[in-house]
Amino acid sequence: MFEKGGYIVYGTTGVCEIEDITSPNIEGVSSDRLYYVLNPCFKKGNRIFTPVDNEKVVIRAVMTEEEAASLVDEIPSIEELWEKDDKLRELRYKEGIRSCNPRDWIQILKTSYLRQQQRKAMGKKATTVDERYFKAAEDHLYAELSIALGMPKEDVKDYIEERLKKR
């Protein structure tokens, strides 16, 4: 169980702060079951109530600062997803987003970026699938790194570039 005030990754919603852990007084909800009250960090206006023992949605702790720095250092060695079939690649992208695994997000970013560069070199536009999943993976990765590293989300890209240049 996580602690009140802590940060978690909650499925495809992304990084959330645990506002409370309570048994809500809601009709039809068992009063002996504990729920997290979550505030998504980068999607304002939403509040999520989810059972502490929820097994349907991936719930995990946000990585530590050390884990975040280490992950950034690993980026060059993380392999792309080279799937020739467009439908299978999209399926792999979708699975990668749903996995809530930052390494999977990096694979998606690297793959879609390289595909966009290849298409550009051939005088073609990027596919909407590559663009959509690139954006989703970037949002999830930058959100988590932002919280883990204690910096604004918009500074994460520069942090990654600078850290990789020093290597």
C-alpha positions as CSV (number, residue, x, y, z in Angstrom):
1,M,0.0,0.0,0.0
2,F,1.2,3.5,-0.8
3,E,1.1,6.5,1.5
4,K,-1.0,9.6,1.5
5,G,0.9,12.5,-0.2
6,G,3.0,10.1,-2.3
7,Y,3.1,9.8,-6.0
8,I,2.1,6.8,-8.1
9,V,1.7,5.9,-11.7
10,Y,-2.0,4.9,-12.2
11,G,-2.5,3.1,-15.5
12,T,-2.7,5.3,-18.6
13,T,-3.9,8.2,-16.5
14,G,-0.2,8.6,-15.5
15,V,1.3,10.2,-12.4
16,C,-1.1,10.9,-9.6
17,E,-0.7,12.3,-6.1
18,I,-2.4,10.3,-3.4
19,E,-4.7,12.8,-1.7
20,D,-6.2,10.4,0.8
21,I,-6.7,6.7,1.7
22,T,-10.2,6.3,2.9
23,S,-13.4,4.3,3.0
24,P,-15.7,6.6,1.1
25,N,-19.3,7.1,2.3
26,I,-20.8,6.2,-1.1
27,E,-24.0,4.2,-1.5
28,G,-23.2,0.7,-2.9
29,V,-19.5,0.9,-1.8
30,S,-18.4,-1.4,1.0
31,S,-17.4,0.7,4.0
32,D,-14.7,-1.8,5.0
33,R,-12.8,-1.4,1.7
34,L,-10.1,1.2,1.4
35,Y,-9.8,3.5,-1.6
36,Y,-7.1,5.8,-2.9
37,V,-8.2,9.3,-3.7
38,L,-6.0,10.3,-6.5
39,N,-5.3,13.7,-8.1
40,P,-3.7,13.3,-11.6
41,C,-0.7,15.6,-11.7
42,F,-0.9,16.7,-15.3
43,K,-4.6,16.3,-16.0
44,K,-6.3,18.9,-13.8
45,G,-9.9,18.7,-12.8
46,N,-10.2,15.0,-12.4
47,R,-10.2,13.1,-9.1
48,I,-10.0,9.3,-9.1
49,F,-11.3,6.9,-6.5
50,T,-9.8,3.5,-6.8
51,P,-9.7,0.5,-4.5
52,V,-6.3,0.0,-2.8
53,D,-6.4,-3.6,-3.9
54,N,-7.3,-2.8,-7.5
55,E,-5.8,-5.5,-9.7
56,K,-7.3,-4.3,-13.0
57,V,-5.2,-1.2,-13.4
58,V,-1.4,-1.0,-13.1
59,I,-0.5,0.9,-10.0
60,R,3.1,1.4,-9.1
61,A,5.4,3.8,-7.3
62,V,6.9,6.7,-9.3
63,M,10.6,6.0,-9.8
64,T,13.2,7.5,-7.5
65,E,15.5,10.3,-8.5
66,E,18.4,7.8,-8.8
67,E,16.2,5.4,-10.9
68,A,15.2,8.3,-13.2
69,A,18.9,9.4,-13.8
70,S,19.9,5.8,-14.4
71,L,17.0,5.3,-16.9
72,V,18.1,8.4,-18.8
73,D,21.6,7.0,-18.9
74,E,20.2,3.8,-20.4
75,I,18.4,5.4,-23.3
76,P,21.1,4.8,-25.9
77,S,21.1,1.1,-25.1
78,I,17.3,0.6,-25.2
79,E,16.3,-1.1,-28.4
80,E,13.7,0.2,-30.9
81,L,10.6,-1.9,-31.8
82,W,11.3,-2.9,-35.4
83,E,8.0,-4.3,-36.4
84,K,7.5,-4.1,-40.2
85,D,3.8,-4.8,-40.1
86,D,1.9,-1.6,-39.3
87,K,-0.9,-3.3,-37.4
88,L,1.5,-5.3,-35.3
89,R,3.6,-2.2,-34.6
90,E,0.5,-0.3,-33.5
91,L,-0.4,-3.2,-31.2
92,R,3.1,-3.1,-29.7
93,Y,2.8,0.6,-29.2
94,K,-0.6,0.2,-27.5
95,E,0.8,-2.6,-25.2
96,G,3.8,-0.4,-24.4
97,I,1.7,2.5,-23.3
98,R,-0.6,0.2,-21.2
99,S,2.4,-1.5,-19.6
100,C,3.2,1.7,-17.6
101,N,6.9,0.7,-18.1
102,P,9.2,3.7,-18.8
103,R,11.5,1.5,-20.9
104,D,8.6,0.6,-23.2
105,W,7.8,4.3,-23.5
106,I,11.4,4.9,-24.6
107,Q,11.2,2.1,-27.1
108,I,8.1,3.7,-28.6
109,L,9.8,7.2,-28.7
110,K,12.9,5.8,-30.4
111,T,11.0,3.8,-32.9
112,S,8.5,6.4,-33.9
113,Y,11.2,9.1,-34.0
114,L,13.4,7.0,-36.3
115,R,10.4,6.1,-38.5
116,Q,9.5,9.8,-38.8
117,Q,13.0,10.6,-39.8
118,Q,13.0,7.8,-42.4
119,R,9.7,8.9,-43.9
120,K,10.9,12.6,-43.9
121,A,14.0,11.5,-45.9
122,M,11.7,9.8,-48.4
123,G,9.6,13.0,-48.8
124,K,6.7,11.5,-46.8
125,K,4.9,12.7,-43.8
126,A,4.9,10.9,-40.4
127,T,2.0,8.5,-39.9
128,T,-0.7,9.5,-37.4
129,V,-0.1,6.3,-35.5
130,D,3.6,7.2,-35.0
131,E,2.7,10.7,-34.0
132,R,-0.1,9.7,-31.6
133,Y,2.0,7.1,-29.8
134,F,5.1,9.3,-29.8
135,K,3.1,12.0,-28.0
136,A,1.5,9.5,-25.5
137,A,4.9,8.0,-24.6
138,E,6.5,11.4,-24.3
139,D,3.7,12.6,-22.0
140,H,4.0,9.6,-19.8
141,L,7.8,9.5,-19.6
142,Y,8.2,13.3,-19.1
143,A,5.5,13.4,-16.4
144,E,7.2,10.6,-14.4
145,L,10.7,12.0,-14.8
146,S,9.4,15.5,-13.9
147,I,8.1,14.2,-10.5
148,A,11.1,11.9,-9.9
149,L,13.6,14.6,-10.7
150,G,11.7,17.4,-9.1
151,M,11.6,19.6,-12.2
152,P,9.0,21.1,-14.4
153,K,7.7,18.8,-17.1
154,E,8.8,21.2,-19.8
155,D,12.4,21.0,-18.6
156,V,12.7,17.2,-18.9
157,K,13.6,17.1,-22.6
158,D,16.5,19.5,-22.1
159,Y,17.6,17.5,-19.0
160,I,17.7,14.3,-21.0
161,E,19.6,15.9,-23.9
162,E,22.2,17.5,-21.6
163,R,22.7,14.3,-19.6
164,L,23.2,12.2,-22.7
165,K,25.7,14.7,-24.2
166,K,27.9,14.4,-21.1
167,R,28.1,10.6,-21.6
